Amino acid sequence: MPDFTDAELVAFLDEALSDERATELEQQLRDDAELRERLIAVRGRETAGLHTLGAIWRRGRLSCPSREDLGQYLLETLPEEQSGYIRFHLETVQCRYCQANLADLIAASDADRSLVRRRKYFQTSAGYLNQ
């Protein structure tokens, strides 16, 4: 039976816990009354407005790179140290907010490339339309 830290319980409540770990927690919550009580207590502390350094850090997403930084990461224009941190944040920490932001940037990039390709096809075939 896996143990869960209070930080993981908070992440679960914020929907920031990895899918695998969230599934494990949900399964254990079904059978473990003590874990359910801990989850209720953690939720109470979070909603009561207790301002711990960790809570402020998580709420403000102070360790998350900006969307601009994620875009530069995709373009591979960042210094290696910064790029390494973003890679660590995405792959090891598995920040779901940043992963979603990165996926959005990738989708937007793909859509832009598709639009450019469509314009090129139109421009190269425009001369044939009058014939």
N, C-alpha and C positions, 0 to 999 in steps of 0.2 A: 504494500500500500504506500504510494508516494506521499511525502510530506510537502505541504505547501506553506510558503512564507506569507507573512502579512502583505508584503509587496506584491506577491503573485495574486493574492486575493483582490487587492486594489486594482491591479492590472486587469483581472477578470471582470471586475465591475465596470471598468473603463473601456472594456472590449479591446484591450491592448495586449492581452496574453496570446501567445502563439496558438494556432488552431489545435495542435497536438496536446499541448499542456491544458488548454481550456476543456478539451474533450475528457482528459483524465480527471480534471477537477469536477466536471459535471457528473461523471460516473461515480466518483467517490462521494459527492454530495448526496446522492440518492440513498446511500447506505450509512453515512456517518453523521449522526446527530450533533456530535461535538464540532465537526467541521462546519456544519450549517450554522451553529451558534457563533463560531468564530467569524464566519462571513457576515453575519448580521451585526456583530460588534464592530467589525472593520467598516462596514457601510455606515453605521451610526457615527463613528469617529469622523469619517470623511464628510458626511452631510452636516455634522454639527459645526463645521467650520474651524476645526482645530488646525492650526497653521504650523505644521512641522516643516522643516527644511525640505524633506523628501516630497511631501505633498505639494509644496509650492513648485519644486523642481519639475515634478510630473505634470502638474496642471499647466505650467508655463511652457512645457516642452523645451526646457532650456538646453538640452543636449541635442536637439534636432537641428539638422542643417536647414537653411532657408531653401525655398523653392528655386531661387536663383542659383544657389550652390549646387543643388541637385541637377539643374540644367547644365551647369558647367561640368559637373561630374560626368554626365552623359556625353558631352562633347569632348571629354578628356582634356580639358584646359586647366585643370587645377594642379597646384603643386602636389607632389607625391604624398606628403604628410597629410594634407587635407583630404586628398582622395582616399588614402588609407583609412582615415577616420570615418569617412562616409561609408566605405565598404564595410568596416567593422560594425557601424551603426545599423546598416541594412541587413547584413548577413549573420552577425553574431548576436547582437541585441535583438534583431528582428523587429524593429519598430514598425508597427503596422501602419501608423500614420505616414511615415516617410516612404514605406513600400508602396502605399496607395498613391502618394504624391508622385513618386517616380513612375509608376505604371501610367498615371495620367499624362505625364510628360512624354513618355514613350508613345502613347496612343496619339497624342497631339502631333508628335514628330512624324509618325507614320501617315497621319491624315494630310499633313503638309506635303510630304513626298508624293502622295497620291494626287493631290491637287496640281502640283508642279508637272507631274507626268501627264495628266489630263490636258493641261494647257499646251504642252509640247505637241501632243497628238493633234490637238485642234489646230495649232498654228501650222503644223506640217501638212495638214490635209485641207486647209482653208482654200488653197488655190484650186482644188478639185471640185469645190462646191459649185462654181459658176459653169462648169462644163456640162 
